Amino acid sequence: MKLSAPIYRLKRNARIMSRQRGIALNEALDAIARESGFRSWDHLAFAARSDPAGSILRGLCQGEMVLLGARPGHGKTLLALQLALAAAGRGMPSTFFTLEYTDPEVRTRLASLGHASDPGEAALLIDTSDDICADYVVDRLRDRDRPGFAAIDYLQLLDQKRTKPPIGEQLATLAAHSRSSGSIIVLVSQIDRVFELADRRMPSLGDVRLPNPADLKLFSKACFLHEGEMVLSAVA
């Protein structure tokens, strides 16, 4: 399915609609997407890129921990799901961990990617436990008989419960396990809204929303999405 206009123009139209109708930007983005024949803005943003998951996986090695960041409505969760599916398709034990969505919501998003509602067919596990944190993820990965793939949705929720370790400690735990086991771990991340006021094409690590301190240099690579574009680069 082709876009009716460049994605930057569709995003601008959504901002105008949001102001004129007094609705949230996310609602306007979805409305613009439906006018273009897509189910949602996530679906449109994903379709605007060609095989983004394959492109990212080809750029990763075993033992890497990757940050996947974008503002709302730019398809980061959908891309994380596609990465998990692509990893499973390559024979890697793959799990999508989410503290944001329910199991039915994840299956709906899988369906939007053209996959059956039963992700077991793709060797992809969905985990929506309220107990998700670094230790929980590591325990699940250790159950596998070989290096696996994990997508975690999303970083800022990992220490939302006071019973969980600070996010800085959790990132260190995940990075250490990734290196020692050879598993690839991708963490979906929010980007601060201040980025949209900046005159820059793409977000950077400095735009990651961090309610609590964390060393983002624990990530080996960072992938950012914005206006239908994607950039994957090493973390210096």
Phi, psi and omega in degrees: 000129183267151177285147180282344179198163176304148187297328179295327179287321177296321178295320178295319178298323179293321178297319179296315178300319180300317180290315185292322183264352180066037180245164180295150181300321179300321178294319180295320178299316179295322180295316178298319180297317180295323177298332180269002177094012179254160182286328183199172178294323176304316180297316180296312182298322179293318182294337182288346180249150179258116178045056181296324181296315179298321179297317180292312183300324178294338180265005182248151174243163176302143177086011180265147172243126190238136173265131179241104188239147176191161172286164179303142175087007182254008171088019183293320179292319178297320179293321177299319177296317180296322176298316180298319178294317180295320178296317177298321179295339178266010176090009179271134171301124191230135180225137173254110178263130178219133173260000186258322188243154174277167179302313178299324179293321178295318180296325177297319179292323175298320179297325180293341177269001178088017180255150180299156183291343177265098184292348179301332180296335181258013181059029178252127176263142175248127181235116181244025182298144174288349182271001184301126173199183183300312181298321180297313181297315180300317178301318180292320180292328179291340178289344182277153183270003179201167180305135183240192179231137177225131171248131183242123183240103001217171189307312187292346180267351187297327179245024180297323175280134182293343179283348181268151177298157176303152184301326179299317178294321181294320178297321179296320178297314181294317181296319180296318180292320180301314181294317185285329185263339185086002178286150175260128180238126178245126178249121175288140183223146173283151174246136182300141182297340179301332180304323183293343177270348182275150180267064180227150184286322185225152173292170175221180180302328180293346180264356180294131180283119182232094176298331179232150184300144177200147178270102183285351176285357172291338176284140176275328179219159176227137178238126180238143178242141174193132176051040177081001178255158180222137177229127175243126181213160178287147176272122183290000000 
